[in-house]
Amino acid sequence: MATKTMTTREVADRLVELCRKGLVLEAQQELFADEVTSHEPAHSQTPPAIGKEAVLAKGKHFVSLIEERRSGSFEDPIIAGDYFSFVCKLDATLKGVGKVVWDEICVFGVKNGKVISEQFFY
Amino acid sequence: MATKTMTTREVADRLVELCRKGLVLEAQQELFADEVTSHEPAHSQTPPAIGKEAVLAKGKHFVSLIEERRSGSFEDPIIAGDYFSFVCKLDATLKGVGKVVWDEICVFGVKNGKVISEQFFY
């Protein structure tokens, strides 16, 4: 069966849909390309994750740190060509970190219907 | 007279307001910090512009390349903490380049009521 390549809009909507259901890791597994890269801001001291395996491991590690998630949201995406962006908010308690209230801009690049880059601004 | 520091939302709205009036250079002059940086994607081969003078020169140079602007838009910004993002579209003819139809995600960082970074994704 031939599979139609997803548009940027379709990838964005599916990513947000899964994240809103709490299925962040499943979203990465389904939508991320093998060559995906993940960049945090320079001040975060978190090195870039290169490749799907490394990005999934980063996601899994982050999820494992969440002791309590008080609230959070994934806002509607904006779309331009091969990129989309949305606001992500999180109010949680993280192991070894304590209480965090995050509010960030996330930018994703899409190629051949898969996410090939994610970058976070906070 | 004491001046109140603009919030990220206020900076974003003012930038979009001026850009929609065609006052892009005036917006940069008014809202950009002395230490502002401007980053194009790696594939663009345009080096980063560092500092307000360099960023204004880059903006001025770009405006000078526009032979014909058929249409364009600055979409409503999304806001998260010290960052905002919006979609910018341009259908124009550029000197030495020809016809371009651009659709990009722009991300801006704000500090002390001024834009300290801009980064473009296309």
gemmi code that builds the backbone of each chain (N, CA, C; Angstrom):
import gemmi

chains = {
    "A": [
        ("MET", (0.842, -1.190, 0.000), (0.000, 0.000, 0.000), (0.883, 1.249, 0.000)),
        ("ALA", (0.633, 2.125, -0.942), (1.410, 3.359, -0.989), (0.970, 4.275, 0.152)),
        ("THR", (1.949, 4.909, 0.814), (1.624, 5.831, 1.898), (1.882, 7.252, 1.412)),
        ("LYS", (0.901, 8.107, 1.600), (1.054, 9.500, 1.198), (1.943, 10.213, 2.216)),
        ("THR", (2.906, 10.991, 1.705), (3.779, 11.740, 2.606), (2.981, 12.824, 3.316)),
        ("MET", (3.129, 12.903, 4.620), (2.397, 13.914, 5.390), (2.937, 15.315, 5.115)),
        ("THR", (2.046, 16.279, 5.079), (2.448, 17.677, 4.943), (2.955, 18.190, 6.299)),
        ("THR", (3.587, 19.354, 6.251), (4.047, 19.977, 7.504), (2.873, 20.172, 8.458)),
        ("ARG", (1.758, 20.637, 7.928), (0.551, 20.850, 8.749), (0.084, 19.541, 9.395)),
        ("GLU", (0.105, 18.467, 8.616), (-0.343, 17.178, 9.154), (0.598, 16.654, 10.245)),
        ("VAL", (1.904, 16.806, 10.006), (2.876, 16.382, 11.023), (2.687, 17.201, 12.297)),
        ("ALA", (2.521, 18.515, 12.135), (2.352, 19.406, 13.294), (1.104, 19.030, 14.089)),
        ("ASP", (0.005, 18.844, 13.380), (-1.255, 18.527, 14.065), (-1.181, 17.177, 14.777)),
        ("ARG", (-0.535, 16.215, 14.141), (-0.414, 14.882, 14.750), (0.495, 14.934, 15.985)),
        ("LEU", (1.589, 15.679, 15.887), (2.505, 15.799, 17.031), (1.782, 16.424, 18.221)),
        ("VAL", (1.058, 17.504, 17.969), (0.334, 18.178, 19.054), (-0.761, 17.270, 19.606)),
        ("GLU", (-1.449, 16.587, 18.722), (-2.524, 15.676, 19.158), (-1.990, 14.613, 20.123)),
        ("LEU", (-0.868, 13.991, 19.747), (-0.299, 12.939, 20.600), (0.256, 13.523, 21.900)),
        ("CYS", (0.940, 14.658, 21.808), (1.500, 15.275, 23.020), (0.396, 15.644, 23.998)),
        ("ARG", (-0.731, 16.139, 23.478), (-1.850, 16.515, 24.361), (-2.447, 15.305, 25.071)),
        ("LYS", (-2.286, 14.136, 24.468), (-2.754, 12.904, 25.112), (-1.709, 12.334, 26.073)),
        ("GLY", (-0.579, 13.030, 26.197), (0.485, 12.541, 27.070), (1.388, 11.535, 26.379)),
        ("LEU", (1.222, 11.393, 25.064), (1.978, 10.378, 24.321), (3.181, 11.005, 23.601)),
        ("VAL", (4.033, 11.674, 24.367), (5.175, 12.378, 23.775), (6.172, 11.388, 23.165)),
        ("LEU", (6.479, 10.340, 23.905), (7.456, 9.359, 23.406), (6.912, 8.624, 22.174)),
        ("GLU", (5.614, 8.326, 22.212), (4.988, 7.669, 21.059), (5.010, 8.606, 19.840)),
        ("ALA", (4.815, 9.893, 20.095), (4.850, 10.872, 19.010), (6.229, 10.911, 18.358)),
        ("GLN", (7.263, 10.903, 19.198), (8.630, 10.914, 18.663), (8.882, 9.644, 17.851)),
        ("GLN", (8.461, 8.510, 18.404), (8.670, 7.243, 17.708), (7.993, 7.241, 16.337)),
        ("GLU", (6.790, 7.765, 16.291), (6.010, 7.735, 15.052), (6.463, 8.769, 14.020)),
        ("LEU", (6.826, 9.958, 14.493), (6.965, 11.097, 13.567), (8.393, 11.537, 13.302)),
        ("PHE", (9.345, 11.076, 14.109), (10.709, 11.583, 13.956), (11.493, 10.745, 12.937)),
        ("ALA", (12.286, 11.426, 12.130), (13.149, 10.772, 11.139), (14.388, 10.188, 11.825)),
        ("ASP", (15.002, 9.231, 11.169), (16.217, 8.624, 11.736), (17.302, 9.662, 11.995)),
        ("GLU", (17.369, 10.699, 11.145), (18.444, 11.684, 11.236), (18.059, 12.916, 12.057)),
        ("VAL", (16.970, 12.828, 12.836), (16.484, 13.995, 13.595), (17.547, 14.523, 14.573)),
        ("THR", (17.546, 15.839, 14.755), (18.437, 16.479, 15.730), (17.600, 17.282, 16.727)),
        ("SER", (18.115, 17.414, 17.944), (17.399, 18.134, 19.003), (18.351, 19.113, 19.676)),
        ("HIS", (17.995, 20.393, 19.621), (18.865, 21.435, 20.187), (18.181, 22.216, 21.304)),
        ("GLU", (18.805, 22.207, 22.474), (18.402, 23.083, 23.573), (19.189, 24.396, 23.439)),
        ("PRO", (18.788, 25.434, 24.168), (19.562, 26.680, 24.121), (20.982, 26.461, 24.662)),
        ("ALA", (21.914, 27.287, 24.202), (23.309, 27.173, 24.641), (23.410, 27.246, 26.170)),
        ("HIS", (22.609, 28.109, 26.804), (22.720, 28.292, 28.260), (22.276, 27.063, 29.059)),
        ("SER", (21.581, 26.126, 28.388), (21.075, 24.955, 29.113), (22.172, 23.949, 29.417)),
        ("GLN", (23.277, 24.052, 28.699), (24.415, 23.132, 28.850), (24.061, 21.703, 28.475)),
        ("THR", (22.890, 21.499, 27.878), (22.542, 20.178, 27.360), (23.056, 20.093, 25.929)),
        ("PRO", (23.916, 19.124, 25.631), (24.450, 19.030, 24.270), (23.354, 18.632, 23.285)),
        ("PRO", (23.518, 18.933, 21.999), (22.539, 18.499, 20.999), (22.443, 16.977, 20.981)),
        ("ALA", (21.240, 16.471, 20.730), (21.060, 15.026, 20.520), (20.938, 14.827, 19.014)),
        ("ILE", (21.755, 13.905, 18.488), (21.816, 13.695, 17.044), (21.365, 12.272, 16.721)),
        ("GLY", (20.333, 12.154, 15.903), (19.832, 10.832, 15.525), (18.642, 10.426, 16.382)),
        ("LYS", (17.753, 9.638, 15.784), (16.499, 9.279, 16.455), (16.729, 8.563, 17.786)),
        ("GLU", (17.714, 7.663, 17.807), (17.959, 6.912, 19.036), (18.335, 7.846, 20.188)),
        ("ALA", (19.215, 8.800, 19.896), (19.657, 9.747, 20.923), (18.516, 10.674, 21.343)),
        ("VAL", (17.694, 11.082, 20.380), (16.590, 11.997, 20.697), (15.526, 11.261, 21.514)),
        ("LEU", (15.240, 10.016, 21.154), (14.277, 9.232, 21.932), (14.803, 8.993, 23.352)),
        ("ALA", (16.099, 8.732, 23.472), (16.693, 8.519, 24.797), (16.584, 9.790, 25.637)),
        ("LYS", (16.791, 10.929, 25.001), (16.667, 12.219, 25.691), (15.231, 12.419, 26.180)),
        ("GLY", (14.273, 12.116, 25.308), (12.867, 12.250, 25.672), (12.493, 11.328, 26.824)),
        ("LYS", (12.970, 10.098, 26.731), (12.668, 9.097, 27.760), (13.277, 9.503, 29.106)),
        ("HIS", (14.508, 9.995, 29.040), (15.173, 10.449, 30.258), (14.391, 11.596, 30.894)),
        ("PHE", (13.944, 12.538, 30.057), (13.200, 13.674, 30.595), (11.910, 13.217, 31.274)),
        ("VAL", (11.184, 12.341, 30.606), (9.922, 11.849, 31.166), (10.174, 11.162, 32.510)),
        ("SER", (11.306, 10.453, 32.611), (11.616, 9.724, 33.850), (11.902, 10.673, 35.017)),
        ("LEU", (12.230, 11.924, 34.697), (12.540, 12.898, 35.749), (11.292, 13.521, 36.365)),
        ("ILE", (10.157, 13.370, 35.695), (8.943, 14.058, 36.162), (8.334, 13.321, 37.354)),
        ("GLU", (8.424, 13.956, 38.510), (7.819, 13.392, 39.725), (6.344, 13.746, 39.803)),
        ("GLU", (6.058, 15.007, 39.489), (4.675, 15.472, 39.534), (4.475, 16.482, 38.408)),
        ("ARG", (3.403, 16.287, 37.643), (3.090, 17.223, 36.569), (1.801, 17.927, 36.974)),
        ("ARG", (1.935, 19.167, 37.426), (0.758, 19.900, 37.913), (-0.109, 20.382, 36.753)),
        ("SER", (0.553, 20.932, 35.727), (-0.201, 21.353, 34.541), (0.772, 21.496, 33.382)),
        ("GLY", (0.229, 21.599, 32.206), (1.063, 21.747, 31.023), (0.159, 21.855, 29.818)),
        ("SER", (0.722, 22.387, 28.736), (-0.100, 22.490, 27.526), (0.788, 22.543, 26.293)),
        ("PHE", (0.215, 22.152, 25.201), (0.835, 22.286, 23.883), (-0.135, 23.142, 23.075)),
        ("GLU", (0.300, 24.350, 22.748), (-0.594, 25.296, 22.058), (-0.681, 24.950, 20.567)),
        ("ASP", (-1.632, 25.561, 19.896), (-1.806, 25.303, 18.460), (-0.561, 25.729, 17.669)),
        ("PRO", (-0.154, 24.914, 16.701), (1.051, 25.236, 15.930), (0.822, 26.319, 14.873)),
        ("ILE", (1.891, 27.045, 14.573), (1.913, 27.921, 13.392), (2.824, 27.247, 12.363)),
        ("ILE", (2.497, 27.422, 11.089), (3.143, 26.638, 10.024), (3.750, 27.549, 8.968)),
        ("ALA", (4.959, 27.236, 8.526), (5.569, 27.980, 7.413), (6.471, 27.026, 6.641)),
        ("GLY", (6.051, 26.676, 5.435), (6.883, 25.814, 4.595), (7.194, 24.500, 5.287)),
        ("ASP", (8.494, 24.224, 5.468), (8.926, 22.963, 6.073), (9.092, 23.065, 7.590)),
        ("TYR", (8.592, 24.139, 8.189), (8.770, 24.337, 9.635), (7.452, 24.621, 10.324)),
        ("PHE", (7.394, 24.253, 11.586), (6.278, 24.686, 12.413), (6.773, 24.985, 13.821)),
        ("SER", (5.962, 25.726, 14.538), (6.351, 26.201, 15.862), (5.136, 26.190, 16.762)),
        ("PHE", (5.351, 25.856, 18.027), (4.271, 26.029, 18.996), (4.841, 26.333, 20.368)),
        ("VAL", (3.948, 26.796, 21.235), (4.314, 27.096, 22.612), (4.000, 25.881, 23.472)),
        ("CYS", (4.939, 25.536, 24.332), (4.774, 24.417, 25.259), (4.964, 24.946, 26.678)),
        ("LYS", (4.041, 24.599, 27.557), (4.118, 25.046, 28.953), (4.143, 23.826, 29.867)),
        ("LEU", (4.871, 23.944, 30.956), (4.936, 22.840, 31.910), (5.133, 23.377, 33.321)),
        ("ASP", (4.313, 22.910, 34.227), (4.465, 23.208, 35.652), (4.614, 21.852, 36.328)),
        ("ALA", (5.832, 21.539, 36.753), (6.096, 20.186, 37.245), (7.168, 20.196, 38.325)),
        ("THR", (7.315, 19.063, 38.972), (8.427, 18.843, 39.891), (9.311, 17.754, 39.290)),
        ("LEU", (10.580, 18.076, 39.115), (11.527, 17.150, 38.495), (12.496, 16.602, 39.543)),
        ("LYS", (12.776, 15.317, 39.446), (13.748, 14.674, 40.348), (15.085, 15.413, 40.297)),
        ("GLY", (15.588, 15.768, 41.462), (16.905, 16.399, 41.525), (16.920, 17.847, 41.109)),
        ("VAL", (15.780, 18.357, 40.672), (15.712, 19.746, 40.204), (14.736, 20.549, 41.065)),
        ("GLY", (13.598, 19.920, 41.378), (12.565, 20.621, 42.135), (11.489, 21.153, 41.220)),
        ("LYS", (10.820, 22.193, 41.697), (9.673, 22.744, 40.969), (10.142, 23.582, 39.781)),
        ("VAL", (9.563, 23.334, 38.628), (9.880, 24.161, 37.454), (8.566, 24.645, 36.825)),
        ("VAL", (8.607, 25.850, 36.324), (7.491, 26.388, 35.545), (8.094, 26.855, 34.227)),
        ("TRP", (7.834, 26.095, 33.193), (8.460, 26.365, 31.898), (7.447, 26.860, 30.880)),
        ("ASP", (7.956, 27.679, 30.003), (7.138, 28.302, 28.975), (8.106, 28.493, 27.806)),
        ("GLU", (7.975, 27.684, 26.771), (8.985, 27.744, 25.724), (8.399, 27.716, 24.322)),
        ("ILE", (9.197, 28.239, 23.392), (8.884, 28.152, 21.968), (9.616, 26.928, 21.433)),
        ("CYS", (8.900, 26.062, 20.724), (9.488, 24.879, 20.096), (9.380, 25.057, 18.577)),
        ("VAL", (10.468, 24.787, 17.876), (10.465, 24.887, 16.409), (10.864, 23.532, 15.832)),
        ("PHE", (10.094, 23.032, 14.901), (10.347, 21.730, 14.285), (10.517, 21.873, 12.774)),
        ("GLY", (11.493, 21.138, 12.241), (11.690, 21.082, 10.792), (11.180, 19.753, 10.266)),
        ("VAL", (10.595, 19.778, 9.073), (9.990, 18.580, 8.489), (10.595, 18.307, 7.108)),
        ("LYS", (10.871, 17.041, 6.854), (11.355, 16.629, 5.532), (10.748, 15.267, 5.210)),
        ("ASN", (10.204, 15.122, 4.034), (9.579, 13.856, 3.629), (8.575, 13.335, 4.658)),
        ("GLY", (7.827, 14.252, 5.252), (6.769, 13.845, 6.171), (7.223, 13.425, 7.551)),
        ("LYS", (8.515, 13.679, 7.861), (9.029, 13.338, 9.193), (9.716, 14.557, 9.811)),
        ("VAL", (9.746, 14.597, 11.130), (10.448, 15.664, 11.844), (11.950, 15.403, 11.770)),
        ("ILE", (12.693, 16.373, 11.225), (14.150, 16.188, 11.139), (14.920, 17.078, 12.108)),
        ("SER", (14.222, 18.019, 12.753), (14.906, 18.857, 13.749), (13.895, 19.395, 14.746)),
        ("GLU", (14.364, 19.555, 15.974), (13.581, 20.275, 16.976), (14.545, 21.186, 17.711)),
        ("GLN", (14.060, 22.383, 18.015), (14.899, 23.351, 18.718), (14.016, 24.101, 19.703)),
        ("PHE", (14.549, 24.333, 20.892), (13.759, 24.928, 21.968), (14.338, 26.275, 22.375)),
        ("PHE", (13.433, 27.206, 22.640), (13.832, 28.563, 23.023), (13.196, 28.904, 24.358)),
        ("TYR", (14.028, 29.128, 25.368), (13.557, 29.527, 26.696), (14.680, 30.200, 27.461)),
    ],
    "B": [
        ("MET", (11.492, 61.126, 33.102), (10.314, 60.268, 33.118), (10.760, 58.809, 33.082)),
        ("ALA", (10.284, 58.029, 34.015), (10.625, 56.614, 34.023), (9.895, 55.915, 32.880)),
        ("THR", (10.583, 55.022, 32.197), (9.960, 54.274, 31.113), (9.751, 52.846, 31.578)),
        ("LYS", (8.551, 52.359, 31.405), (8.253, 50.987, 31.803), (8.855, 50.030, 30.769)),
        ("THR", (9.502, 48.984, 31.245), (10.072, 47.989, 30.335), (8.956, 47.220, 29.646)),
        ("MET", (9.041, 47.117, 28.331), (8.002, 46.401, 27.583), (8.071, 44.905, 27.864)),
        ("THR", (6.920, 44.274, 27.921), (6.858, 42.817, 28.051), (7.153, 42.168, 26.688)),
        ("THR", (7.370, 40.853, 26.714), (7.574, 40.117, 25.457), (6.375, 40.321, 24.531)),
        ("ARG", (5.184, 40.243, 25.081), (3.951, 40.429, 24.295), (3.930, 41.836, 23.650)),
        ("GLU", (4.304, 42.837, 24.426), (4.289, 44.210, 23.896), (5.327, 44.398, 22.787)),
        ("VAL", (6.502, 43.821, 22.993), (7.540, 43.918, 21.959), (7.075, 43.213, 20.682)),
        ("ALA", (6.501, 42.018, 20.857), (6.032, 41.230, 19.708), (4.951, 41.995, 18.937)),
        ("ASP", (3.989, 42.517, 19.668), (2.881, 43.223, 19.012), (3.378, 44.483, 18.289)),
        ("ARG", (4.307, 45.198, 18.920), (4.834, 46.425, 18.305), (5.649, 46.085, 17.041)),
        ("LEU", (6.438, 45.011, 17.117), (7.247, 44.613, 15.959), (6.335, 44.261, 14.783)),
        ("VAL", (5.316, 43.465, 15.055), (4.393, 43.066, 13.996), (3.628, 44.281, 13.453)),
        ("GLU", (3.214, 45.147, 14.350), (2.479, 46.360, 13.947), (3.311, 47.196, 12.962)),
        ("LEU", (4.575, 47.424, 13.312), (5.437, 48.245, 12.443), (5.741, 47.517, 11.131)),
        ("CYS", (6.024, 46.221, 11.218), (6.334, 45.464, 10.001), (5.144, 45.465, 9.038)),
        ("ARG", (3.941, 45.367, 9.590), (2.740, 45.367, 8.736), (2.549, 46.705, 8.034)),
        ("LYS", (3.090, 47.766, 8.629), (3.027, 49.088, 7.987), (4.177, 49.288, 6.996)),
        ("GLY", (5.013, 48.274, 6.850), (6.167, 48.393, 5.958), (7.361, 49.049, 6.623)),
        ("LEU", (7.287, 49.235, 7.938), (8.343, 49.945, 8.666), (9.297, 48.971, 9.363)),
        ("VAL", (9.861, 48.054, 8.576), (10.738, 47.021, 9.147), (12.013, 47.635, 9.729)),
        ("LEU", (12.622, 48.525, 8.982), (13.874, 49.134, 9.455), (13.622, 50.000, 10.693)),
        ("GLU", (12.500, 50.708, 10.679), (12.142, 51.529, 11.842), (11.888, 50.638, 13.062)),
        ("ALA", (11.277, 49.482, 12.820), (11.011, 48.534, 13.913), (12.327, 48.060, 14.530)),
        ("GLN", (13.289, 47.733, 13.668), (14.590, 47.282, 14.172), (15.263, 48.395, 14.976)),
        ("GLN", (15.210, 49.611, 14.438), (15.831, 50.749, 15.120), (15.220, 50.952, 16.506)),
        ("GLU", (13.907, 50.833, 16.578), (13.208, 51.116, 17.840), (13.325, 49.988, 18.856)),
        ("LEU", (13.267, 48.747, 18.384), (13.058, 47.622, 19.309), (14.278, 46.747, 19.545)),
        ("PHE", (15.313, 46.886, 18.712), (16.449, 45.969, 18.832), (17.485, 46.504, 19.827)),
        ("ALA", (18.026, 45.588, 20.628), (19.072, 45.927, 21.594), (20.416, 46.075, 20.881)),
        ("ASP", (21.332, 46.778, 21.516), (22.661, 46.972, 20.920), (23.349, 45.641, 20.641)),
        ("GLU", (23.094, 44.648, 21.492), (23.795, 43.362, 21.381), (23.005, 42.328, 20.571)),
        ("VAL", (21.989, 42.756, 19.830), (21.137, 41.818, 19.082), (21.953, 40.974, 18.087)),
        ("THR", (21.517, 39.728, 17.906), (22.139, 38.849, 16.913), (21.067, 38.356, 15.944)),
        ("SER", (21.481, 38.066, 14.713), (20.553, 37.619, 13.673), (21.127, 36.392, 12.979)),
        ("HIS", (20.380, 35.303, 13.042), (20.858, 34.032, 12.461), (19.937, 33.519, 11.363)),
        ("GLU", (20.499, 33.322, 10.198), (19.815, 32.630, 9.099), (20.135, 31.137, 9.227)),
        ("PRO", (19.405, 30.274, 8.513), (19.746, 28.842, 8.549), (21.148, 28.595, 7.975)),
        ("ALA", (21.768, 27.522, 8.420), (23.118, 27.178, 7.948), (23.164, 27.089, 6.422)),
        ("HIS", (22.114, 26.512, 5.809), (22.136, 26.319, 4.355), (22.092, 27.625, 3.570)),
        ("SER", (21.744, 28.732, 4.239), (21.626, 30.015, 3.518), (22.998, 30.606, 3.190)),
        ("GLN", (24.025, 30.137, 3.893), (25.387, 30.649, 3.704), (25.528, 32.117, 4.079)),
        ("THR", (24.496, 32.689, 4.706), (24.602, 34.053, 5.222), (25.137, 33.968, 6.640)),
        ("PRO", (26.270, 34.600, 6.919), (26.830, 34.506, 8.272), (25.941, 35.245, 9.277)),
        ("PRO", (26.026, 34.897, 10.554), (25.260, 35.622, 11.564), (25.661, 37.106, 11.578)),
        ("ALA", (24.700, 37.964, 11.848), (25.003, 39.386, 12.061), (25.002, 39.612, 13.566)),
        ("ILE", (26.059, 40.212, 14.072), (26.219, 40.386, 15.520), (26.254, 41.880, 15.839)),
        ("GLY", (25.332, 42.321, 16.670), (25.286, 43.725, 17.069), (24.281, 44.504, 16.235)),
        ("LYS", (23.697, 45.535, 16.839), (22.611, 46.284, 16.203), (23.030, 46.895, 14.862)),
        ("GLU", (24.255, 47.422, 14.815), (24.716, 48.062, 13.576), (24.737, 47.055, 12.423)),
        ("ALA", (25.278, 45.876, 12.708), (25.357, 44.831, 11.676), (23.973, 44.324, 11.280)),
        ("VAL", (23.082, 44.192, 12.268), (21.735, 43.690, 11.980), (20.943, 44.735, 11.183)),
        ("LEU", (21.091, 46.011, 11.538), (20.411, 47.062, 10.776), (20.948, 47.121, 9.342)),
        ("ALA", (22.258, 46.957, 9.193), (22.867, 46.977, 7.851), (22.338, 45.809, 7.018)),
        ("LYS", (22.187, 44.660, 7.659), (21.638, 43.482, 6.981), (20.199, 43.756, 6.526)),
        ("GLY", (19.409, 44.347, 7.414), (18.018, 44.672, 7.084), (17.931, 45.673, 5.936)),
        ("LYS", (18.789, 46.682, 6.009), (18.801, 47.737, 4.987), (19.212, 47.158, 3.634)),
        ("HIS", (20.220, 46.288, 3.671), (20.675, 45.642, 2.445), (19.554, 44.820, 1.831)),
        ("PHE", (18.844, 44.071, 2.678), (17.765, 43.236, 2.157), (16.677, 44.087, 1.513)),
        ("VAL", (16.287, 45.139, 2.200), (15.238, 46.020, 1.660), (15.677, 46.596, 0.302)),
        ("SER", (16.959, 46.897, 0.175), (17.469, 47.492, -1.080), (17.408, 46.508, -2.249)),
        ("LEU", (17.317, 45.207, -1.922), (17.276, 44.181, -2.979), (15.876, 43.992, -3.573)),
        ("ILE", (14.865, 44.517, -2.879), (13.489, 44.266, -3.312), (13.122, 45.160, -4.501)),
        ("GLU", (12.966, 44.526, -5.648), (12.554, 45.271, -6.843), (11.036, 45.405, -6.891)),
        ("GLU", (10.373, 44.283, -6.574), (8.914, 44.302, -6.579), (8.418, 43.413, -5.448)),
        ("ARG", (7.492, 43.932, -4.670), (6.898, 43.150, -3.580), (5.446, 42.911, -3.958)),
        ("ARG", (5.172, 41.668, -4.391), (3.807, 41.370, -4.849), (2.861, 41.179, -3.667)),
        ("SER", (3.322, 40.459, -2.668), (2.508, 40.311, -1.464), (3.402, 39.846, -0.331)),
        ("GLY", (2.880, 39.911, 0.853), (3.638, 39.493, 2.020), (2.782, 39.681, 3.246)),
        ("SER", (3.167, 39.004, 4.325), (2.391, 39.162, 5.549), (3.241, 38.824, 6.762)),
        ("PHE", (2.854, 39.378, 7.864), (3.424, 39.041, 9.164), (2.250, 38.544, 9.996)),
        ("GLU", (2.279, 37.250, 10.324), (1.149, 36.649, 11.031), (1.209, 36.996, 12.529)),
        ("ASP", (0.147, 36.715, 13.225), (0.091, 37.010, 14.663), (1.139, 36.200, 15.421)),
        ("PRO", (1.814, 36.841, 16.369), (2.865, 36.142, 17.122), (2.322, 35.194, 18.190)),
        ("ILE", (3.110, 34.153, 18.481), (2.875, 33.312, 19.657), (3.979, 33.655, 20.656)),
        ("ILE", (3.640, 33.582, 21.945), (4.521, 34.124, 22.990), (4.821, 33.058, 24.031)),
        ("ALA", (6.080, 32.970, 24.449), (6.445, 32.060, 25.548), (7.619, 32.662, 26.303)),
        ("GLY", (7.360, 33.130, 27.507), (8.441, 33.673, 28.328), (9.145, 34.822, 27.623)),
        ("ASP", (10.459, 34.672, 27.413), (11.258, 35.724, 26.791), (11.357, 35.573, 25.276)),
        ("TYR", (10.518, 34.734, 24.693), (10.594, 34.483, 23.246), (9.239, 34.648, 22.580)),
        ("PHE", (9.281, 35.020, 21.325), (8.068, 34.967, 20.524), (8.408, 34.523, 19.116)),
        ("SER", (7.389, 34.104, 18.401), (7.576, 33.529, 17.073), (6.408, 33.941, 16.196)),
        ("PHE", (6.687, 34.185, 14.939), (5.582, 34.376, 13.997), (5.985, 33.908, 12.614)),
        ("VAL", (4.991, 33.752, 11.765), (5.210, 33.355, 10.380), (5.279, 34.612, 9.518)),
        ("CYS", (6.263, 34.641, 8.639), (6.432, 35.760, 7.715), (6.419, 35.203, 6.293)),
        ("LYS", (5.637, 35.834, 5.437), (5.542, 35.394, 4.041), (5.932, 36.532, 3.114)),
        ("LEU", (6.560, 36.194, 2.012), (6.961, 37.226, 1.050), (6.943, 36.649, -0.358)),
        ("ASP", (6.286, 37.372, -1.236), (6.302, 37.040, -2.663), (6.869, 38.275, -3.349)),
        ("ALA", (8.105, 38.187, -3.805), (8.791, 39.383, -4.302), (9.773, 39.034, -5.412)),
        ("THR", (10.264, 40.061, -6.079), (11.373, 39.910, -7.012), (12.567, 40.651, -6.427)),
        ("LEU", (13.674, 39.934, -6.297), (14.881, 40.506, -5.702), (15.945, 40.714, -6.768)),
        ("LYS", (16.631, 41.843, -6.681), (17.745, 42.130, -7.598), (18.769, 41.006, -7.573)),
        ("GLY", (19.114, 40.513, -8.742), (20.160, 39.494, -8.837), (19.713, 38.103, -8.430)),
        ("VAL", (18.479, 37.990, -7.969), (17.969, 36.698, -7.504), (16.765, 36.256, -8.339)),
        ("GLY", (15.898, 37.214, -8.626), (14.665, 36.895, -9.357), (13.496, 36.738, -8.408)),
        ("LYS", (12.508, 35.977, -8.878), (11.272, 35.825, -8.115), (11.470, 34.882, -6.928)),
        ("VAL", (11.038, 35.286, -5.771), (11.081, 34.413, -4.601), (9.706, 34.368, -3.939)),
        ("VAL", (9.362, 33.195, -3.433), (8.145, 33.052, -2.622), (8.593, 32.412, -1.328)),
        ("TRP", (8.616, 33.220, -0.267), (9.155, 32.752, 1.008), (8.055, 32.595, 2.047)),
        ("ASP", (8.298, 31.671, 2.919), (7.350, 31.336, 3.969), (8.228, 30.841, 5.109)),
        ("GLU", (8.394, 31.646, 6.139), (9.353, 31.263, 7.166), (8.840, 31.475, 8.587)),
        ("ILE", (9.441, 30.710, 9.495), (9.211, 30.885, 10.928), (10.311, 31.804, 11.448)),
        ("CYS", (9.919, 32.854, 12.160), (10.873, 33.776, 12.773), (10.741, 33.647, 14.294)),
        ("VAL", (11.877, 33.548, 14.973), (11.875, 33.454, 16.438), (12.711, 34.607, 16.998)),
        ("PHE", (12.147, 35.328, 17.957), (12.827, 36.478, 18.548), (12.975, 36.274, 20.057)),
        ("GLY", (14.143, 36.649, 20.563), (14.383, 36.646, 21.998), (14.328, 38.062, 22.539)),
        ("VAL", (13.806, 38.225, 23.739), (13.624, 39.552, 24.337), (14.314, 39.606, 25.691)),
        ("LYS", (14.990, 40.724, 25.943), (15.601, 40.945, 27.263), (15.475, 42.427, 27.599)),
        ("ASN", (15.028, 42.718, 28.775), (14.859, 44.114, 29.193), (14.060, 44.936, 28.181)),
        ("GLY", (13.046, 44.322, 27.617), (12.153, 45.056, 26.723), (12.682, 45.307, 25.332)),
        ("LYS", (13.813, 44.667, 24.983), (14.384, 44.826, 23.636), (14.631, 43.456, 23.002)),
        ("VAL", (14.613, 43.416, 21.690), (14.925, 42.171, 20.964), (16.433, 41.942, 21.001)),
        ("ILE", (16.844, 40.787, 21.526), (18.285, 40.478, 21.590), (18.692, 39.383, 20.603)),
        ("SER", (17.710, 38.725, 19.989), (18.075, 37.726, 18.985), (16.917, 37.541, 18.000)),
        ("GLU", (17.296, 37.247, 16.771), (16.300, 36.826, 15.779), (16.899, 35.658, 15.033)),
        ("GLN", (16.053, 34.677, 14.734), (16.517, 33.495, 14.017), (15.421, 33.068, 13.071)),
        ("PHE", (15.831, 32.675, 11.863), (14.864, 32.372, 10.823), (14.967, 30.909, 10.403)),
        ("PHE", (13.810, 30.325, 10.141), (13.741, 28.902, 9.774), (12.997, 28.785, 8.448)),
        ("TYR", (13.690, 28.318, 7.431), (13.084, 28.097, 6.105), (13.924, 27.118, 5.314)),
    ],
}
model = gemmi.Model(1)
for chain_id, residues in chains.items():
    chain = gemmi.Chain(chain_id)
    for i, (resn, *xyz) in enumerate(residues, 1):
        res = gemmi.Residue()
        res.name, res.seqid = resn, gemmi.SeqId(i, " ")
        for name, pos in zip(("N", "CA", "C"), xyz):
            atom = gemmi.Atom()
            atom.name, atom.element = name, gemmi.Element(name[0])
            atom.pos, atom.b_iso = gemmi.Position(*pos), 0.0
            res.add_atom(atom)
        chain.add_residue(res)
    model.add_chain(chain)
structure = gemmi.Structure()
structure.add_model(model)
structure.setup_entities()
